[in-house]
Amino acid sequence: MIDSYVKTKNGRQSIKAYTPQEMKLPVLAFKEKQKNHKITKYATKYICLDTETSHTDNVTGWVYQWAAKLSSLYVYGRKPSEIIDFMRRVAEHYQLNEEKKILLYIHNAAYDLEYIKLFLRQYDPTADFLAVDSHAIIQCDVLGFKILCSYKLTNMSLAALADNYAEKYAKAVGEIDYNIVRYQDSELTASDWFYMFSDVAAQDDGIKGYLKMQGYKYAFQAPITSTGFVRANCRKAAKNEPDWRGEFLTSRLDLEQYNLCRQCFMGGVCIALYGFIAVSGLKMIQKVDLNQNKNLFVVASILIPGIGGMAMAIGKVVITAIACALILGIIVNTLLHKFKRSDK
């Protein structure tokens, strides 16, 4: 157990934090939620988890500090294995399973989960990850827990979430020097823990205020991303307007119309993008003296292959028109510059 502080709107508040072995879990209530004819019980409270990581290069990195908050309980540790120990003890205490779960929020979960996902798979080999892109995990269903991203939920940084929606707590700012490489046995200062615990306190308070503003009493009732609130509001409005469904069915796009609109949209984007590139290129040659044959020949050697669609294939490698124009322009300019120097 350690004594620490968390940042509040008006100063700071003293707290006590415990290791997973020392913690005494609070009493939680569970409510039922039905989705797709399946009933799952969720805790009315949620866990907020945050980690701090360090690295020696762009490939090797590790978690060296973490903290979690459940109701008024603060838990801390230094290793990912201790996070799993914390989750296992929580699951055993509340008898969690596939039909009884607790939400666990991580701010910018896609980043933190990259460091702990292998440990989660050891905890539950059937762990199910939902990602919207490569290295962009937004949800993880692991035995007894549904791990979600509070950044995707609110579309706000942790500082903005705390500033706008937290009632009591605030995020600590500028407390950690990320240029220092820290290991799991490195000595941490009181400021390091103050920053860590303030993060989970601000996250917990901010989520609570944000969900209240959106009209949700419990987190498990809310969508998992900010765009889900739009869809939820549309569904609520549609229930009060029974004719909306019919209008939607008669006016919605079929697959052929959707693909046509998509192609037109992409065509417009391409015109704007390549038009911008072309105009930018013209601006660059405005200052070039095209009365000189050397400059005129370099520009011509770029424009003609680029506009004409010149392409080359070397084995399985295909060089596109733009790449050919670029390479040819560089070669011509280099040769002419070299010949000009030799003439002198």
C-alpha positions, 0 to 999 in steps of 0.5 A: 500500500502507498499513500499518494494524491490525485489532482482535483479542480481546486487542488489535490486529494490524498488517497491510498492505493493497493496492490492486487494482493492487498486490495479489498474490492467494493460491493457492486450491483449488477444489472441485466442488458438484453441484446440480440436475444442474449441477456448479460449482467453488467456491473453498474460501476466500471474500471478505469485502467491506465499504463505508462510505457517506455522504449529503447527504440521503435520496436522494443517497448514495455509497461513499467507502471499502471494504475486502475480505479474501481469506484473509490478503490485505487490499485497499482503495479509495475508489470503487465502480469500484475494487471492480469493478476488484478483482473483474475482476482476481480473475476473470481471475487465477483464470479464473472463469466461470459454472462456476467461482466464488468466494463474496463475503460482504457483511454486510447486503448489501441496503444495500451492493448498493443503492450498487454494483448499477449498477456490477455490471451494468456488469461483467456485464449478465446479473447476476442479483439475488435479493430477498425484498422491495423493496430486500432483495437477499440474493443476486447471481450475477455473472460469477465470483462469488456475492455473499451476505449474511452477516447473512442467513446468521447472523441476527446483527449483525457485532458479535454474530457476532464476539463469539460465533463469531470465534476471533481478531478483533473488530469495532471499535466507535465509531470513526466519526462518521457525522454527518460527510459524507465524499467519495471524495477526503476525507482518511481517518484511521488510525482510519477504516482501522482500523475498516474493516479490522477489520470484514472481519477480524471478518466473515471470522473470524465466518463461519468459526466459525459455519459450523464450529458448523453442521457445514460445512467450506466456505462453498459447502456451506452454505445462503444464509440461516439458515432454510436450516439448518433445512431442511438438518437436516430433510433429513439427518434424513429420510434416516435415517428412510425412513418420514418421507417417506410420513408427510409425503405423507399428512399435508401440507396441500393448497392448499385446506387451506393457504388456509383455515389462512392465512385463519384465521390472518389472522382471528385476527391482525385480531381481536387487532390491531383489538381492541387498537386498540379497547381502547386507544381506550376507555382514552383516553376513560376520562378524558373526562367523557361527562356533557358533551354536547360530549364525548358528541357527539364520541365518538358521531360517531366510533363510529357511522361507524366501527362502521357502516362509513361510507365515501365516494368522491370521484372515484377516491379512496375514504375508508374507515370508519376514515378517515371516523370520524377526519375527522368526529371532528376536524371535530365537535370543532373546530366545537364548540370554536369555538362554545363560544369564541364563546358566551363 
